[in-house]
C-alpha cells in the first residue's frame, strides 16, 4: 500500500489519512482507512458497492518512526 491514497467524489471532500492498513486472508484483502475523528458512522459517505463495509474499531495508540 502507498500513502497518500487519492480519491475523487462529488460532495464534501475528506482528507485522506495515513496509515492505511491491508491484510490478506486467502484471496481476499481487508483494507482499513483511518478517518478523521470529526466523522461518525452516520456522517461518513455511504459505499456505492455492497462488498464495502464501514465499521468502528476500538481506539488504539500508534507510534511512528520517521525515516527517509
LONU-559758 format. One record per atom (N, C-alpha, C): x, y, z. Coordinates in steps of 0.02 Angstrom, whole numbers, plus 32768, in hexadecimal, padded with zeros to 4 digits. Example, Ala and Ser with C-alpha at 12.3 -4.5 7.8 and 13.67 -1.06 7.14 Angstrom:
// residues 2
82947EE48186
82677F1F8186
82947F5B8186
82827F908162
82AC7FCB8165
82858002818A
//
This chain:
// residues 68
802B7FC58000
800080008000
802C803E8000
801380727FE1
803680B27FE1
800A80E68001
8028811A801A
800381528036
80228191801B
7FFF81C5800C
7FB781C98016
7F8F81A47FE1
7F5281957FF1
7F2381767FC2
7EF981AE7FA6
7EEE81B07F65
7EC981E67F46
7E8681CB7F2E
7E5181EF7F40
7E0E81DB7F2C
7DE7821A7F1B
7DBF82177EE7
7D9682507ED3
7D4D823D7ED6
7D2582677EF5
7CDE825A7EFA
7CBC829E7F00
7C8182A37EE2
7C5C82E17EE9
7C4582E87F30
7C3F83267F46
7C2A83327F8B
7C64834B7FB4
7C5B834B7FF5
7C8F83658022
7CCB83368022
7D0783518013
7D4383278013
7D5883158059
7D7482D98061
7D9182C280A1
7DDB82B98095
7E0482DA80BD
7E4C82D380B6
7E5F828B80C5
7E86826D8099
7E9B822880A4
7ECF822780DA
7ED081F18100
7EFD81EB8138
7F2D81B1812F
7F6481B38151
7F93817C8152
7F9C816B819C
7FA6812F81B0
7FB380F68185
7F7480D78168
7F7E80B28133
7F4B80878116
7F6480408122
7F3A8015813E
7F517FD1814B
7F2F7FA0811B
7F517F6A810D
7F377F3780E0
7F4A7EF280FB
7F197EC480FC
7F277E7F810E
7F097E5180DA
7F287E1880D0
7F0F7DE8809F
7EFE7DA680C1
7EC37D8C80B3
7EAE7D4B80CA
7E967D25808D
7EBB7CF38079
7EAB7CCE803C
7EB27CFD8000
7E7D7D027FD8
7E7D7D2F7F9E
7E5D7D727FAD
7E4A7D7E7FEB
7E277DBB7FFE
7E547DEA8025
7E4B7E2A801A
7E717E5E803E
7E417E878068
7E5A7E9C80A1
7E377ECD80CB
7E637F0B80CC
7E487F4480B7
7E6C7F8380B7
7E4A7FB180E8
7E717FD08114
7E557FFD8147
7E6E8043813C
7E408072813D
7E5180B98138
7E4080D9817B
7E6C80FF8196
7E61812081D6
7E45816581C8
7E07817081DA
7DE481AE81CA
7DEC81E18202
7DE8822281F0
7DEC82568223
7DB6824E8258
7DC7825E8295
7D99825282CE
7D5A827B82CB
7D5782AE82A1
7D1A82D8829C
7CE082B2827B
7CEE8279825B
7CBA8251823A
7CA1821A8267
7C638207825E
7C4581CE8280
7C2F819C824B
7C1881618261
7BFE81318231
7BC4814D820A
7B9E8179822A
7B6381968209
7B7681CE81D7
7BAF81F081E1
7BBF822881B5
7BF18217817E
7C0E81DB8180
7C3C81C8814A
7C1481BA810A
7C3181C780CF
7C0E81B78091
7BFE816D808E
7BC6815C8071
7BB08117806A
7BD380F6802F
7BEC80B88037
7C0D80958000
7BDD808A7FC6
7BF7808B7F89
7BCD807E7F4F
7BD580367F36
7BF3800B7F5F
7BFD7FC57F4F
7BEA7F9D7F8D
7BBE7F6B7F86
7BA67F467FC1
7BDB7F197FDF
7C167F117FBF
7C4C7EEA7FDD
7C777F14800C
7C6A7F56800D
7C8F7F838039
7C677F8E8078
7C877F8580B1
7C667F9180F1
7C8E7FC48119
7C6B7FEA8141
7C8A801B816D
7C7C800481B5
7CB0800081DD
7CA77FEC8222
7CD68015824F
7CC0801F828C
7CE9804382BC
7D12801082E3
7D52801F82EB
7D7F7FF3830F
7D9380148351
7DA87FEC8382
7DBD800983C2
7DF8803983B8
7DFA806C83E2
7E31809D83DF
7E72807C83F4
7EA8808A83D0
7EEA807183E1
7F1C80AB83DA
7F5580A483FC
7F8A80D583F6
7FBF80B883C8
7FD580E08398
800980CB8369
804680F88371
808080DD8363
80BE81028364
80DB8103831D
80F9813B830B
8113814382C8
815E815182CC
8184812F82A2
81CC813B829C
81D781578257
81F081948253
81FB81B58213
824081A281F8
8242819081B9
828381828198
827F819C8152
82B881A48134
82B781BF80F1
82EE81A480C6
//
